[in-house]
Every structure is written in structure tokens, then in C-alpha cells.
Amino acid sequence: MQLGRQQLLRGVRALVTHRGLRVAALVVAVALSLWNVERVPHTALLPAVVGLLPFAIGKYLLCPLRWHAISTSGRTRRWHLRAYAESEVLGLISPWHAGADLWRVHRLETIGVRRSSAAAEVALDRFVGAVGLVAAVVITGVTLPVTVIAVAAGAAAAVLVVALVVRRRRPSLTGRWPWPSPKVFAFGILLSIGYQATILGLLLGSIDAVGGSVPALQLIAVFGASQIAGVLPGVHGASPREGALVAGLASIGVSWTAAFGAVALTALLYWVPALLLGGSCLFLRWRGWFTEPRTGTP
């Protein structure tokens, strides 16, 4: 199991660092999303665009601001906005969205942050996002299974224990790892909840775009349940979260065609801001527009 995971990470690193592989994976992923949507008749543009706008704000503004809030790199908000947008393109074409994390670690290393500190910072940002996800699910009124609660509580306890042990036995590391204050941690959770709300808005727009309709309260419950399935590994557009969402929409009266179409359209719409924002930033970086001086961290 460990060997398979290491091979997967090596493959993702190759995807992140090799430009040809990135382009090929990008073309295949976008083509698959287009093929899925092409199978759905009567797709309207306006509702999809209306749902896409708040999502783009949530994904490419709220999430980078959360990362910036906990970061100890000393970079500006603009730097975090740009690096996060670049990472999302690579995340969408890699399993487990791992390419996004590897790219963010790489970007931090290029400005002089130690790899251990960079990895800890990105992991902490993911952890805050996960806590915000659980909080958003609870707000929707979905009853979490006991096993999910136990795993979440166990993970939180493990992170806390490791942090306390490291702080006591290796105090020199505390200067390298981010230690957000309770205020910053709470702020990050609020940003995560706001981001989850924008995903729900995108889903509403996609359902309307394919001619479906569903009661808002029932959709919120289905959305919350599908987000729980999102903790399982998968690739964009074909992950357990998408499968759970299709099944959930069908269970509350949406036709299978409309449910599949709405989820496929949502997966495709993810690409629009990713290519416009992240793709543009990557292209400009390749052309040498963005250069930052290295500033080593302790």
C-alpha cells in the first residue's frame, strides 16, 4: 500500500514538473468533460454563468485568502492568489487533486521556504479547509455517520498531539511551521464555509441549465451528503463525490439524465476559471513575466 502511494506521488510529481505531460493531461481531462456534457440535451448558458460567478469568487479569492491568512512565507495576497490559481489547473488533472498541493509546495520552495515548512503550511491549509467542510455539512443539517465523526475527531486529535509533542521536544521547529492563532483559525473556517456555499450556487445553476428543478432544502441536504463522499480519493469529474451527487439528485426527484448532466456540467465549469486565471498565470510564468526574489525562512 505504501509502495503504491509512493509510486502515485512520483507520477504526480512527474506530471507537475513535465510541461508536455501537463498539456496532454489537460487536453484529455477537458475533452472528457466536454464529452460528458455533450451527451446532455438542452443545456442553457445563462443559469450556468450565473452559478459560475460566485464559485469563481469562492475558489480563486476566498481559498487563497485562507492560505494567505495562515501562511508564514511573508508573500503578498497577490502572490497567494496567483500561486493558488496556478495550482488548481494542475490539481484538476491529477488524482486526489495532489498536483495542486505539490505545486504550492514547489512555489513556496522557489522563494526560499524550506520543504518541510512549505509542506506543513499546505497541509495546515488543507486541514482548515476540511474543518470548514465538516462545519458546512453540519450547517446543512446532514447527520454525519458515527465513523465519519470518529475519523474526523481522531485526525484532529492526532494533529493536536503531534503539534504539542513537536512544540515541547523540538522547539526549534516551531519557527519553521505555521501556528495560526485561534482568530486566524476561525477566520479560515469561515472562508471555507463561504467557499462551500459558492459550490452549492454553482450546482443550482447547473441543474437549472439542464432543465432540472429541485427543492432548495432537499438540494442542500444532498449536497452536504455528497461532500462527505468527497473525502475518498478520485479524479476530477469521476470521483465518489460526483457519483454520490448524481445518486442523491436522482433520489429527490431529478431525472437521471438531468442529474448526470448537472454534475457533468459542474465538472466542466470548473475548468473555465481554472484556464482563464490559472492557465493565464502559468503561461505568463513560462514567458518569464513573474519572478520573485528568494527570501529564506528560519
Helices and strands as residue ranges (DSSP letters): H 2-17, H 19-38, H 45-57, I 58-62, H 63-70, H 77-92, G 95-97, H 98-110, H 115-139, H 146-169, G 171-175, H 182-209, H 216-229, H 240-251, H 256-269, H 271-273, I 274-279, H 280-286
